[in-house]
Amino acid sequence: MRNLTDHFGGLVHRGFRYLQTFADGIDFASCGRLFQQFTDRRLPVQGKQLHARLNLLSVIPDNFLGSKLINLYAKTGNLCHARSVFDQIPHKNTFAYNAMLISYSINDCHSDALNLFAELALSNELEARPNNYSVTSLMKSLGKLPYGDVKAGKQVHGFILRNGLEGDVFVGNALISYYAKCVAIVLARKVFDEMTQRDVVSWNSMIAGYSQAGFYEQCKGLYRDMLESSGFMPNAVTIVSVLQACGQSADLVLGMEVHRFAIDNRIELDTEVRNAFIGMYAKCGSLEYARELFEDMSDRDNVTYGSIISGYMLHGLVSEAVDIFRSTKSHWISAWNAVISGLAQNNRHEQVIELFREMLASGLSPNPVTLSSLLPALSHYSNLKAGKEVHGHAVRNLYDQNVYVATAIIDIYGKSGFITGAQVVFEQSKERSLILWTSIISAYSSNGDASSTLVLFHMMLNKGIQPDGVTFTAVLSACAHCGMVDKSWEIFNAMSTNYGIQPFVEHYSCVATALCRAGRLSEAKEFVSNMPIKPSAKIWGVLLHGASEAGDVELAKFVCDRLFVIEPENTGNYMIMANLYAQAGRWKEADEVRDRMNDIGLKKISGRSWIDDSRVTM
């Protein structure tokens, strides 16, 4: 340690002696290399002392020396000093701009990075022109901006194309990563396909983008393409992304193939890779093998426990998951979160609250993940008071700006009818991502306020945020509740035409509900009958409810003929049909429905009459 200290002290002494020797003519290159050594050896204080000596000598840094000073200050979080040095450089070149760009990026000043890049692009200095490093530094910074806004990235992409930088592999990789982080997967794939040259990072960026955005089949397909035709061998980064896709899509076969590939090709099975294997096997239901891998690991970390616990919870093995949690000596916050989240997913809402109290008693402080898992359990009980308490905790600990916490708070306020509170949380949120917009739209929708729902939906579109299937479900649900048929048709048709989203069963159900509420039963029947996907019992149930409300016996019979096949043990369908027959005075058919119900051993729910009619008594 003494030798190391002497060495560092020698650096400082050499620097001061150097300045005294060359006071009349500083060798900026040598001085810059000295500052680089201070940065590399993490000696910011000594670097600042040497810089102070330079200032005493009234030395104005050139681009090389200035860049090294900017780097020194940026690495210590002293961005004001970094910018001050940058501003002192008389004729800034690309090298100096790039140093400042990366400084903004590593200190999370991403808007400043964008403004500086714009300044560089407009610079009149011949030696100040954006290059591939400028672009990649900026794209990394933009990737950390609020999710969902790709406008700035598209503008930079346009600059890249206009200046002939699209052929650079590093620029292409940066664009893929940026678009993937913004879940603009189509744009990411377009960049990937148009790259004239790729490296393993290109493949990994696109594969990871697919996996993280939930495009699991595309992720697995691109992995196969990489194996067959890319000329690049998958590495540990590739393996982790593909295993995540296999786990999420329950593709055990490919997951095992990836495992074999990793072993055969001697890919380093570090902790991250082994955690990915455990997670994949657990999610695919191969819990015994996941447990075996878990037990064989000597260097388990928080992700290891989270993966195995989440796997057991996913398959409803709550007791086993809790046992593993209790067995660990080091209770990481992530392990608590995995159990709390798993209990919530398994509708063990009381246990969620009990475990949360136990967590507080243990001295651990909940983080945003804890709160976003806890709040749905409170929402189940419409516990507005507890929701407000958790909201207060989030504000006091500066978690209220976390998008998942804010979303969960909006959800519980919406379900509790406290729509004013939900709106306040939304307005105070700085990061207005798709998930946050969808949560406030859903809150108004669930409270039957179609007008506000539509206003918010169009505000979101005007902000450039692209809706997803969940957003459309909330908007269509609001329209359906109010019987807004024309608006329902407009939004339903826009899904595929304008946004490339194929409607799900839920979307068809909303349109059918709108038609039924508007009394347009024949249109509803035709719409459901001609669906490109097989109607579910829920959709037929919507049509049956509409027929029941209108007293349309023939339509009800048409629907029940299908429901009796899809869900033969649902007594409600038999009761509604018999009720309608009785109301129409068709007693024979009503008796036949009751007899059919009795023949298959079903019983009428106790305490309810067949029909709301004075002629029928219990």
N, C-alpha and C positions, 0 to 999 in steps of 0.2 A: 504493500500500500504506500509505503514511504517513497519507493522508486517512482510509482505512478504519480504521486503528488509532486515530486521533484520535476518529473517530466512536464506536467501541466504548468507548474510554476516557471519552468524554463521557457515554455512557449510564450508566456506573458512577458517575461524578461526580454526574450529575443525580439518580441514585437516592439517594446518600448525602445530598446537599443537601436532597432532598425529605423524607427521614426527619427531618433536623434541624429543618426548617421545621414539620413536622406531627407532632412527637413527642407532642403532647397529643391528637391526633385524626387517626389514619391514615385516609386515603382508600383503602380496600381495593381499590376498582375500579381506580383509577389505578395503584396498586402492583401489582395483578395483571397489568395490561397491560404493565407494565415487565418483570415476570418472563417474560411471554410473549415479549417481544422478546429477552431473554437466551436463551430456548429456541430461538427461530427462528434466531438468529444464532450458535447453538452456542457460547455463552459460559457454560458451567456453573460455572467457577471464580468468575466475577464474580457469577453468580446466588447461589452459596453465600455469598459475602461479604456480599451484601445481606441474605440470609436471617439470617446471623449477627447483623447489626445489629438486625434485627427481634426476634430472641431477646433481645438485650441490653435492648431496650425493653419486654420481656415482652409482646410482641404475640401474641395468640391469633388465628390466622387464621380468617376466616369461610369459607363454602363456596366463594366465587369465588376468593379469594386462595389458599386451601388447594388448590384444584384446579389452579391454575397452578403452585404449588410441587410438587405431586405429579407433574405432567407433566414439569417440569424434571428432577427426580430420576430419574424412570422412563426418560427418554430417555438418561440417562448410566449406566443400569444400577445405580443406587444405590437399590435397592428398600427397604432398611431405613429410609432417610431418608424415602422416599415414604410408607411405612406409618406412620412416626412422625408426620408431618404430618397424615395422615388421622385418626389417633387423637386428635390435639389439637383437631380441629374439634368444637365443643360440640354443635351440633344439625345433624347431617349431612343434606343433602338428596340428591336423585337425582343432581344434577350432580357432587357429591363422590364418590358411590359409583361413578358411571360412569368418573370419572377414575382411580380405583383399579382398577376392573375392567380397563380398557385397559392400565394399568401392569402388572398381572399377566400379561396376554395377551402383550404385546410382550417380556416377560422370561421367557416360557415357564413361568410358575408357574400351570399350568392348574387344578390341584386347588384352589389357593388362590382362584382366580377363581370356581370353582363354590361354594366355601364362602361367599365374600363375597356372591355373588348370593343364596344361601339366606338370609343375614343380612338383606339388603335386602328380600327378599320377606316376611320376618317382622317387619320394623321397625314400631314403633309411631309413628314420626314421620310426621306428616301429609304432609310434603313429601318423604318418602323412599319412593317407589314405583317399581318397575321400569318402564321405558318401552321403546320400540322400540330405542333406542340401547343400553340395558342388555342387552337380549336379543341383539342382533347382536354386541356385544362378547364376550359369553359364548360364543355359538355359534362364533365364530372361534377362541376359546381351546379349546373342547372338540374342535374339528376337529383339533387337534394332539395330542390324547391318544392312547394306544395304539390302533392300528387294530383294528377288529372289535368294540369294545364300544359299542353304541348306547344302552345303558340310560340313561345320564345325559342324553343328547340327547332321548330319549323323554319323560323326566320334565320337561325344560324345555319341550318341545313341548306337553305337557299343561297346563303353566302358561300358555303362550301362548293356548291355546284357552279356558281358564277365564277369562282376563282380557281377552278380545276383541282380542288383538293380531294375530290371524292375517290380518287384512285389510291390514296394512302391507306394502308391497312389499319393503322392506328386510329385514323379518323373514322373509318368505317366501323371499327370495334366500339369506339366511343358513342357513335350514333345508335348502334344496336342496343347498347347498354342503357342509353338514355331513353329511347322509345320503349324499351321493355319495362323500365322502372315506371314509366307513365302509363303502362298497360296499353300502349299503342302498338299492339303486336303485329298488326298488318303492316305498319310502316317499318317496324324493325325487320320483318321478314323481307320486305322489298329492298331495304338496304343490303341485307345479307345476300339476296339473290343477285343483286347488281354488282357486287364486289368482284373486281377482276382478279384479285388475289386474296386469299384468306390464310389465317394461321389457326392454331389450336384455340387461341383466345376468341376468334370469331365464332367458331363452332360452339365453344362453351358459353359464350354470351347469349347466343340465340337459344341454345338448349335450356340454359338457366332461365331466360326470359319466358319461354313457354311454360316451364315447370312452375315458376313463381306466380304466373298469371292464371294458372289453372287450366292451361291447354295441354293436358297430359298426353293425349294421343299424339298430338303434333310433336311434343317433346320426345316421346319414345320413337316416333317415326324418324325424326332427325338424327337421333342417336344411331339408329340402324343405318341411315345414309352415311353417317360419319365412319362407321365400321367398314362399309362396303366400298365407298368411292372417294372418300376425302383425302386419303393419303396421310392422315393424321391419326395417331393413336389416342383414344380417350385416356384422360388422366384422372386423378383423384377428384378434381373439380367437376369433371363430367359425371363421374360415378355418383357423387352426392346428389346432383340435380336429377339424374334419371331415377335414382332410388326414391326420391321424393315423389316423382310422378307415378312410379309403380305402386307406392304405398297408397297414394291418394286415389288411384284408380283400381286398387285391389288386384293388381296384375302380378300375382306371385310367380308365374312362370318366367316372365321376363326378369323379374327381380332376382330370381335364382340364377338366370343366365348371366346377369351383370355380376353377381357374386362370383361365379365361376371364372368369368373373364378377368376380374380383378386379381384373383388368386393365380390363374395361369400366366398372367402378364406381370406378376410381381409388383403390382401397384401397392405403394405403401399404405398399409391399413392403419392410419393414424386414428386418433380418438374421433375426429369428425366423421371419417368414413365408417368406422365401426358403429357409431351412433346412428348413422344413416341406415346401416343394415338392420340394426335393432328396430328402428322406427318402421322400416319397410315390412319386415316379417310380422311385427306386432299389428300393424294396420291391416295386413292381408289375412290375419287370423291364425298365423302360424306362431301361436304364443309360446309353445314349448321350446321351439328353436330360438325365438327371440329371448326367452328367459335363459336359455343355455348360453347364448352369446353374452348376455348381461352378466351372468355369474362368472364367466371367464375373463371379464374385464377387470384389471387391477387398477386402472386409472379412470374410474368413473367420474364424470362431472355432472353438472346440473342438467345438461342436455340428455345425458344417459338416463337419468332417473325420469326426466320428463317424458322421454320417448316410450319407455316401458310402461309407465303409469298411464299415459294417454292411450296406449294400445289396449290395455286391459279395460279401461273405461269405455273405449269405443265399442267393445264387444259385450258391454254390460256386466263385466266381471268386477263389480265395484269393490267387493270385499277383498279380492286378491290385490287390487290396485292400492287400496288403503293399507293392506298388510305390508306391501313393498315400501310404501311411504313411511310407515311406522318403523321399518327395519333400518332405515338409513340413519346414521349417526349425525351426519351433517345435513340439516334441513335447509337447503337452499330455498330462496324465495320462489324460484321456478318450480321446485317440487310441490310447494304449497299451492302454487297457481295451477299446476297440472291436476291436482286432486280437486280443488275448488271448481275448476272448469269442467272436469269430468263428472262431478256430482251434479252440476247444473245441467249438463247434457243428458244425464240419466234421470232428470226430474226429481232429484233428491234435494229439494229446495231447503228443507229444514236442516239437513246435514250441512249444506253450504253455509248457512248462517252460523251454525254451531262451530264449524271448522274455522270460519273467519274470526269468531270470538276467541277461539283457542290460539289462533295466530297472533292476535293482538296481545293476549295474555303472555305469550312466549317472548314478547319484546320485539318481534319483527314488525316492520312498518309495511303496510300494503303498497304495492306499486300500481301503475296504470293497468297492467294485465290483471291483477287481483280485482281491482274495482270493476273492470269491464266484464269480468266473470261473475262477480257478486251481484251486480245490478239486475241482470235478468231474473235471478232468484227472487229478488225483492219485487220485481215487476209481476211475477207470477201471483203474488199476494196483493197486488195493487197497493203496496205499502209506501204511500207517498211520503209519510213522515221519515221513514228510514232512508228513502231515496234522497230526501233533502239533506239528511245528515251525511250521507256518503258524498253528496255534491259539495257540502261544506268542507269535508275532509280533502276532497280533490282540489278545491280552490286554495286551501291553506298550504297544500303541498305542491302547488303549481302543476297539478296533473290535469286541470280542467281544459288545457289546450291540447291534450292528447286526443287525437281524433276518435279513438275507440272508446275512451271514457266519455267524451262529449256525446258520442252516438248512443251509448248505453243510458246516459242521463236523459237525453231527449226521448228515448224509447219508453223509459219508466214514467216520465212526465206525461207523455202522450197517452199511454195505456191507463194512467190514473186520471185522465181528463184535465190535467194541469197544462193546457196548451200554451198559456202565457209564459209559464216557466220554460217550456220547451223552446219557444221562440227566442227568449232571452239568451239561453245557452247557445243557440245557433248563431245569433247576432254577435255574441262575444267571442265566437271561435274565429281564430285568424286563418286557420287552414280549412278552407271550404272545399273539401274533396267530394268525390261522388258519394262515398258512403255517408257523409254528413248530410248532403243534400237529400239523399234518399231517406234518411231517418226523419228529417223534419217534414218531408212530403208525406211519409207514411203516418206521422203523428196527426197531421191535419186530416188525412184520408180516413184513419180509423175513428176519428171524431165526427165524420160525416160532413166535413166542410169541403165540398168539391170545388167551390170557387177559389179558396185560398190554395188548395192543392194544385190547381191548374196554373195559378199565378206564379207559385214557386217553381213549378216544372218549367215554365217558359223563361223565368229568370235564370234558372240553371242552364238551359240551352243557350241563352244569350251570353253567358259567361264562357261558353266554349266547352262545357263539361258534357261528355257523351253519356247518355243514360244506359243502364243495363237492364236485364230482365226483371230484376227486383224493383227497380224504379218504375218500370211500366206496369207491374202488378199493382203497386200502390196507386198510381194515377188512374188506371182502369177500374180499380176497386171503388174509388171515389165517384167516378162517373156512373158505375153500375148502381151504387147506393142511391143515387138521385135519378136514375132512369134516363141519363143523358145519352141517348142512343147515337145521335149524329157525332157527338164528340168522341164516344167510344169507338165508333167505326174509324174516325179520322186518326186517332192515336194508334189503334190496332193495326191499321194498314201501313202507318208510318214506320212501325217497328222493322219490318223487313225491307220496305222500299227505301227508307232514308237512313236506317242505322244498321242494316244487315243482321238483325236479330230475328231468328225464327221463333214465333210464338210458342210458349209452353202451354200445358193443360190449364194452368192458372189463368192465363190471358184469355183463352177461349171461354173459360168459366165466367170471367167478368163480363164479356160481351153478351153471353147468353143471359146473365142476370139482368143486364141493362135492358135487353129486349123484353124479358119477362116482366120486369117492373113497369115498362111502358105499355104492357098489354099486347105486345106484338108477338104472340105465341107461335103463329105459323112461321114467321121469320126465324124465331128461335129454334123451332124444330128443324127447319131446313138447314140452318147454320150448324147445329150440332150433328145432324145426320151426314153432312158433307165435310166434316173435319178431316184433314189429311192424316191426323193421328187418331188412334182409337180413343173414343170418349171414355172417360173414367166414370166411376159410380158417382163421384161428386158432381160432374157436369150433368149427368142424367138426373141427379137429385135436384139441381137447379131448375131443370125443366119440369120435373114433377111438382115442385113447390109452386111454380107458376101456374101449372094446370090446376092444382088444388085451390089456389087463391081465386082462380077464374071459374072454378066448377066445371072445367073441361074434361069430361069423363073419357072421351075417346083419346085425347092426347095423353091423359094419365095412363090409360091402358097400354098405349103404344110405348110409353116409357117404362112402365112396370114389367112388361113382357121382357125387357132387356135387363132391368134391375134384378128380377127374380133369378136370372141366370148368373149375373155378375156377383151378387151378394145374397144368396138364397136364405141366409140366416138373419137378415136385417128385418126385425119385426115391424119397424116403422113404415117400411114400404107397403107391407100388407095392410097395415092399419089405415094408411092414407087411401089406398085403393078401395078398401071395403067401405070406408067413410064416404067417399065420393059416390059409390054405387048406391048407398043407402040414402044419401041426400037427393039423388035423382029418382028415388023410388024403385030402383032396380034391386029388389031384395034378394032375388035368386042369385044374381052375380055376387052380391055382398056375402051371402052364405057360402058360396063356392070358394071365395078368397079365404074366408075364415076356416073352411074345411081343409083347404090346401095348407094353410098355416099349421093346423092341428096335425095333419098327416106327417109333417116333417118335424113334429115335436117342439114347435115354437109356442111360446105363451105370450099373451098380451101383457104389456107392462102394467103392473098393479097400480090402481088409483086413477087410471085414465079411461074415459069412455071412448067407444069407437068413433063416435061423431058428436059434434056439438049440436044435438037436436033433441027437442023435448020428447020426441017419440021413443028415444032410446035411453034406457036407464041402466045403472050399474047393478 
